Structure formats: C-alpha cells, structure tokens
Amino acid sequence: MQYSSSRFGRYLNPLMVVGVYLFLYLPIVVLVIFSFNDGDFAGGWKGFSLRWYAALIESQEILSALRASLVVACSATVLSLVFGTCAVISTKWLRLERWLSLFYANVLVPDIVLGIGLLCLFSVVGLPLGYRSLIVGHTIVGLGFVIPIVSSRFNQIDPILTEASLDLGATQWQTMRRVVLPLLTPGLMASGLLVFTLSLDDFVISFFCAGTHVETLSVY
C-alpha cells in the first residue's frame, strides 16, 4: 500500500504542476492566437490576419500611451534600484536595518490606499500631476519590492569577503563596485524586472497620479 501511494504521489505532483501552469498561461496563449484572427469577435476563427496589429500601429493615442508607460516604467525601475540598494547597504552597515520595515508595507497596503495617499501628498507639497508625480509614485511602490529582495540577497553575502577586500587595501567604493554589487546582481535583476512589469501593469497608482496631461497604457 505504501509503495502504491508513493507511485501515485510521484505522478500526481507533476500533473498538479502542469495543471497550474495550464491554468495560468493557457488563457494568454489563446489570447495571443486570437489576436491574429480576422474576425471582429473572438467567438470563432475567421482566418489569419495582421489587420489588428496594423490598426494598433496606426493609433497615435495607443502609441503615445505606450511611450508614457515605458518612460515611467524605466525611470521608476532605475530609481527604485538605486535608492533601494543605497538604503539596504547604508542601513545594514550603520545597523539601522529596522527602518527598512517601513517599505514592506507597500506590499500589504492596497493600491487604492497608496494612490489616494500619494495624491494627498502631492497636493500638500504642491507637486503638479504629470510625469514627475507618476515616476515618484511608481518609485515608492517599487521600493516595497526592491528593498526586501535586495536585503535578502545582501544578507547572504559573507562578511569575510568585504572585510578581506578592505584589508587588502581597497576603498569602500572599490569594495562596493567590485565585490558587493556583483554579488547583488541576481537580486537587482529579479527586483528590477518585477518593478518594471508591475509599473507597466499598474492602473490604480497611475490613475491617481497621472493627472489630465499624461495617460499610461493601463489607464488608456
């Protein structure tokens, strides 16, 4: 009985994994396939066509929204990585890492609460809504993902490596550039891709922080 149950579990686990991936990605595959459908509705296949992509390229509103989304996403990703990495390293070296928990709330607080809070903050400080407010809002949200990932990766670095670098005559900047940052690269890449994806997909923060002059792709 134990042998048969182990065999059943050995086949059940891969089937469950395959089922989960099909549940997540099969609708996306179907959506991509039907984007080449010549029909006006997705109810049936009418033939292969690229006319919807041609209409997409010809739409200046969509291209303008896409351009705004890419500008905001790239800017927020770079700023989140720079500020998040500096915050993690400085607080760890100064033993003030308890302050990093302030940014963990970004993951727990609903987006609509963050959006309303950012809108109130911008109105108080007098920052006009537009590209700057959008980038600031997405950067603050991105810090909630960059700091935990980079902090976890930084904790895995053996302190002996940085101590050896300093003992061998390297300055703190050289130790940072040649020892710490290369070891942080996997965490930086993972968090950067996550922030970029979330920024492109975000609607609530963009809706509250964009104003009337900038329209991202999600808002459009």
FENWO-V150283 format. One record per helix or strand of 2 or more residues. SS is the DSSP state (H for helix, E for strand). FROM is the first residue (numbers start at 1). TO is the last residue. Records with the same first field share a line. If there is no record, write none. Layout:
SS: FROM-TO  FROM-TO
This chain:
H: 2-34  51-58  60-93  97-108  111-125  131-155  159-167  172-201  204-209
